[in-house]
Every structure is written in structure tokens, then in C-alpha cells.
Amino acid sequence: MRKIHVIGIGAGDPEQLTLQAVRALRGTDVFFLLDKGEVKSDLTRLRRDMLETHIPEGTYRVVEARDPERDRRAGGADYSPAVGDWRSARAGIYERLIRDELGEDETGAFLVWGDPSLYDSTLGILEEVLGRGVVAFEYDVVPGISSVSSLVARHRTGLNRVAGSVQITTGRRLAEGFPEGVDDVVVMLDAHQAFRKYADQDIHIYWGAYLGTPDEITVSGPIAEAAPRIERLRAEARERKGWIMDTYLLRRDPGRS
């Protein structure tokens, strides 16, 4: 039976891999990497750097495939179907890689940024592959340090306050309104900087981009004061690198402990 590790590799820092993740890396024969194109080639390089840091040379092989394009123009009622089509296209690639590149007695691995449980499609895609019945395999999941954990660590703060709750959502959802009954909100996948909508409220923002990498940028402060700087830094970084991954925490009534 083929085996697959789904390994959370943190936000980008090779030193943030857990001991469990390193052990899984060293027990892997084939690593499957999806290439997102020349613009994001440094993401592939970061993965390879992690392998070179933690695994003896010559004990594994790397197989790359091109990641399918997703229709990022789709919105509203078309958003979920567009994501579903993209995931199914990915499932076809995963199926081929596992069937053709992994021997019956070998172990393969997919390296997942952050933690596989948080806004990542790998587990759902593997279940879709198994459901197709073309190739059989077992898989396990190794948790990783998410960008959320890295963010609050960099800002030396916690996610929640005394007896309070925290909600993790997306920029798309935040644009629809601030979550009810929650004062601490983590926002991911925000391509349009939805936090600007709340610049007139008493909300503190803790923002970070490229967390765990040499390009890391962090900004914090009241939204009204921090937003212009975040917008400028974000635009400059995106122009320079061609892509950006950022996360932020919004804290309403920041003076309360």
C-alpha cells in the first residue's frame, strides 16, 4: 500500500518545522511539489531549502507538476463552483503523481504551508482522489505552525483575551461585515484589504506578510494610522515579488485586557 504524509511546514522558516515534521520528511521517498509559475518560484525554492536543511542528500527525490490556474475573477454565486473546478483539476494531478511516480512500497509527501487544517485544500483533494477509486493509498497528517501562530508571536500578543473568543475568517467575509459577538478576528486570504472599511472604529490591527521568511514585514497600530502604511508596504512588496501572502488580527476595543 502506498503511503502519503501531508506535512505542515510552517510559514516559511525552516527552523519552525516540528520534530514530528522532520521525522516525516526523513521517512519520505518522494516529495510532490506543485509549481505555481515563475512569479512564485521562490515558494518552490523555500520548500527545497527545507528539504536540503533537514534531509541527507540523495535519500529522496522531488517530482514537480504545474499547479492548475484558478478563475480568480469569479465572485458571488460563481465563487464556490470556480473553487470546486480548481480542486477537481488538482485532484487529477495528485492522482497521476501518486499513480505514476510513487511505487507500491514507497512513501510520498505533500508539503503544506502553515497547517493542513487551516484554509488548505490538500486533505479534501486527497479524499476526492481516494473516492475516484483509481489509486489506493493511506495518508496521515502532520500539523504545522500556521501563519496565524507566527503572526501573534511576531507581535508578542495572544489571539484571544480573558474569557473571550476569537474567530478566523476571510477577507471576503470581513467585507460583508464585522463578525457579531466577537472582538478578536483573524483575517486570511484578503486580496482587497477589507480592514480599511473599519478605519473609523476603535480597532487595532496586527498585520504581517511573508511571515517566517527573509522578506517578512509587520505593522501594528490603530487601523486609521496603520492602514496607509500597510497599503504602501503591501503594494511595494507585491510589485517587487509579484505575489504576497499576508494575515492580520483585528482587535476591537484594544485597551481591554
NORBELBEL-V642095 format. One record per residue. N is the residue number from 1. RES is the residue in one letter. SS is DSSP state (H for helix, E for strand, - for the rest). OMEGA is omega as a letter, one per 20 degrees, with the letter a starting at -180 (NA if undefined). NEAR is the number of other ideal C-beta (glycine too) atoms within 8 Angstrom. Layout:
{{N/RES/SS/OMEGA/NEAR} {N/RES/SS/OMEGA/NEAR}}
This chain:
{{1/M/-/r/6} {2/R/E/r/14} {3/K/E/r/11} {4/I/E/r/14} {5/H/E/r/14} {6/V/E/a/15} {7/I/E/r/14} {8/G/E/a/16} {9/I/-/r/13} {10/G/E/a/14} {11/A/-/r/13} {12/G/-/a/10} {13/D/-/r/9} {14/P/H/a/8} {15/E/H/r/4} {16/Q/H/r/12} {17/L/-/r/12} {18/T/-/r/10} {19/L/H/r/5} {20/Q/H/r/8} {21/A/H/r/13} {22/V/H/r/10} {23/R/H/r/8} {24/A/H/r/12} {25/L/H/a/14} {26/R/H/r/9} {27/G/-/a/7} {28/T/-/r/12} {29/D/-/a/9} {30/V/E/r/14} {31/F/E/r/14} {32/F/E/r/14} {33/L/E/r/12} {34/L/E/a/10} {35/D/E/a/10} {36/K/-/r/9} {37/G/-/a/8} {38/E/H/a/4} {39/V/H/a/8} {40/K/H/a/10} {41/S/H/r/10} {42/D/H/r/7} {43/L/H/r/9} {44/T/H/r/12} {45/R/H/r/8} {46/L/H/r/10} {47/R/H/r/12} {48/R/H/r/10} {49/D/H/r/9} {50/M/H/r/13} {51/L/H/a/12} {52/E/H/r/8} {53/T/H/a/7} {54/H/H/a/10} {55/I/-/r/10} {56/P/-/r/4} {57/E/-/r/5} {58/G/-/a/4} {59/T/-/a/6} {60/Y/-/r/10} {61/R/E/a/6} {62/V/E/r/9} {63/V/E/a/10} {64/E/E/r/9} {65/A/E/a/11} {66/R/E/r/7} {67/D/-/r/10} {68/P/-/r/8} {69/E/-/r/5} {70/R/-/r/7} {71/D/-/a/8} {72/R/-/r/4} {73/R/-/a/4} {74/A/-/r/8} {75/G/-/r/5} {76/G/-/a/4} {77/A/-/a/5} {78/D/H/a/8} {79/Y/H/a/10} {80/S/H/r/7} {81/P/H/r/9} {82/A/H/r/11} {83/V/H/r/9} {84/G/H/r/8} {85/D/H/r/9} {86/W/H/r/12} {87/R/H/r/12} {88/S/H/r/9} {89/A/H/r/9} {90/R/H/r/13} {91/A/H/r/12} {92/G/H/r/8} {93/I/H/r/12} {94/Y/H/a/13} {95/E/H/a/12} {96/R/H/a/9} {97/L/H/a/13} {98/I/H/a/15} {99/R/H/a/9} {100/D/H/a/6} {101/E/H/a/9} {102/L/-/r/13} {103/G/-/a/6} {104/E/-/a/5} {105/D/-/a/3} {106/E/-/r/10} {107/T/E/r/12} {108/G/E/r/17} {109/A/E/r/14} {110/F/E/a/13} {111/L/E/a/10} {112/V/E/r/13} {113/W/-/r/12} {114/G/E/a/14} {115/D/-/a/11} {116/P/-/a/14} {117/S/-/a/7} {118/L/-/r/10} {119/Y/-/r/5} {120/D/-/a/11} {121/S/-/a/7} {122/T/H/a/10} {123/L/H/r/11} {124/G/H/a/8} {125/I/H/r/12} {126/L/H/r/13} {127/E/H/r/8} {128/E/H/r/11} {129/V/H/r/13} {130/L/H/a/9} {131/G/H/r/6} {132/R/H/r/8} {133/G/-/a/4} {134/V/-/a/6} {135/V/-/a/8} {136/A/-/r/5} {137/F/E/r/11} {138/E/E/r/7} {139/Y/E/r/9} {140/D/E/a/8} {141/V/E/r/9} {142/V/E/a/13} {143/P/-/r/9} {144/G/-/r/17} {145/I/-/a/12} {146/S/-/r/12} {147/S/H/r/14} {148/V/H/r/13} {149/S/H/r/8} {150/S/H/a/16} {151/L/H/a/15} {152/V/H/r/13} {153/A/H/r/7} {154/R/H/a/10} {155/H/-/r/11} {156/R/-/r/5} {157/T/-/r/6} {158/G/-/r/5} {159/L/-/a/8} {160/N/-/r/7} {161/R/-/a/9} {162/V/-/r/4} {163/A/-/a/3} {164/G/-/r/8} {165/S/-/r/7} {166/V/E/r/10} {167/Q/E/r/9} {168/I/E/a/8} {169/T/E/a/10} {170/T/E/r/10} {171/G/H/r/13} {172/R/H/r/10} {173/R/H/a/8} {174/L/H/r/16} {175/A/-/r/8} {176/E/-/r/5} {177/G/-/r/5} {178/F/-/a/9} {179/P/-/a/9} {180/E/-/r/5} {181/G/-/a/4} {182/V/-/r/10} {183/D/-/a/9} {184/D/E/a/15} {185/V/E/r/14} {186/V/E/a/15} {187/V/E/r/14} {188/M/E/r/13} {189/L/-/a/7} {190/D/-/a/14} {191/A/-/a/4} {192/H/-/r/6} {193/Q/-/a/10} {194/A/H/a/11} {195/F/H/a/17} {196/R/H/a/9} {197/K/H/a/7} {198/Y/H/a/10} {199/A/-/a/9} {200/D/-/a/4} {201/Q/-/a/7} {202/D/-/a/6} {203/I/E/r/12} {204/H/E/r/10} {205/I/E/r/17} {206/Y/E/a/13} {207/W/E/r/13} {208/G/E/r/17} {209/A/E/a/15} {210/Y/-/a/14} {211/L/-/r/14} {212/G/-/r/12} {213/T/-/r/10} {214/P/-/a/3} {215/D/-/a/8} {216/E/-/r/11} {217/I/E/r/9} {218/T/E/r/10} {219/V/E/r/11} {220/S/E/r/9} {221/G/E/r/8} {222/P/E/a/10} {223/I/H/a/15} {224/A/H/a/7} {225/E/H/a/8} {226/A/H/a/13} {227/A/H/a/13} {228/P/H/r/7} {229/R/H/r/9} {230/I/H/r/13} {231/E/H/a/10} {232/R/H/a/8} {233/L/H/a/11} {234/R/H/a/12} {235/A/H/r/8} {236/E/H/a/8} {237/A/H/a/13} {238/R/H/r/10} {239/E/H/a/7} {240/R/H/a/6} {241/K/H/a/11} {242/G/-/r/7} {243/W/-/r/7} {244/I/-/r/9} {245/M/-/a/9} {246/D/E/a/10} {247/T/E/r/14} {248/Y/E/r/13} {249/L/E/r/15} {250/L/E/a/16} {251/R/E/r/11} {252/R/E/a/10} {253/D/-/a/7} {254/P/-/a/9} {255/G/-/a/3} {256/R/-/a/6} {257/S/-/NA/3}}
